[in-house]
Amino acid sequence: MKKYFSIFALSLGLCLGFASCAVETDEPAGGTAVEKMAGHWMVDIDAVDANGNPIDGGEHYFGYDEDRISLFTYNTADNSDTQMWIDDLGWFDLSSYYGNAAYPNYSFKMLVNVDLNNLTFSSNDAENFSGDFSITIEDGKILKGAGKQSNGSPADSIVFYVKYTDDPWYPDDGYAKYKISGIRYAGF
């Protein structure tokens, strides 16, 4: 019994010794500058007219089998509080998705300007690091608690309008831009 007690006391002493060596810092742990706007979003894509109304047949315009697709917003490497990345991870590449080289690659990964106080974002003919076109994003906003999860619980919502420079399908298909909207992914 004495042997077990000695092993226990030695183990406890080592644990306390290691714990006392932990480095303390005055810097609190925290998130990024755009933490309130960053996230994984599940979104729909609708083709809309100049007023933002879906055109006939414009709902789920790209025809994906999934109900919604993923989109990510995240901080820049320098942790800017005036810009963030918005990235579709290739979901909007129609040529790859449908296996048809004649279809456009609408994918985007780009920097957008943000207003953290109003949770808004936009770009004007911004460089696209992923797809074939430069992009203008209008009226982008995060709406805290304005969406609903499938179980009815509140979720943050995202909405913005996208215009592609030299869009090969506009204006023949009758739309002016795309509306991308959805909710923050909850992991369910």
Secondary structure by P-SEA (a helix, b strand, c coil): caaaaaaaaaaaaaaaaaaaacccccccccccccccccccccbbbbbbcccccccccccccccccccbbbbbbbbcccccccbbbbbcccccccccccccccccccbbbbbbbbccccccccccccccccccbbbbbcbbbbbccccccccccbbbbbbbbbbbccccccccccccbbbbbbbccccc
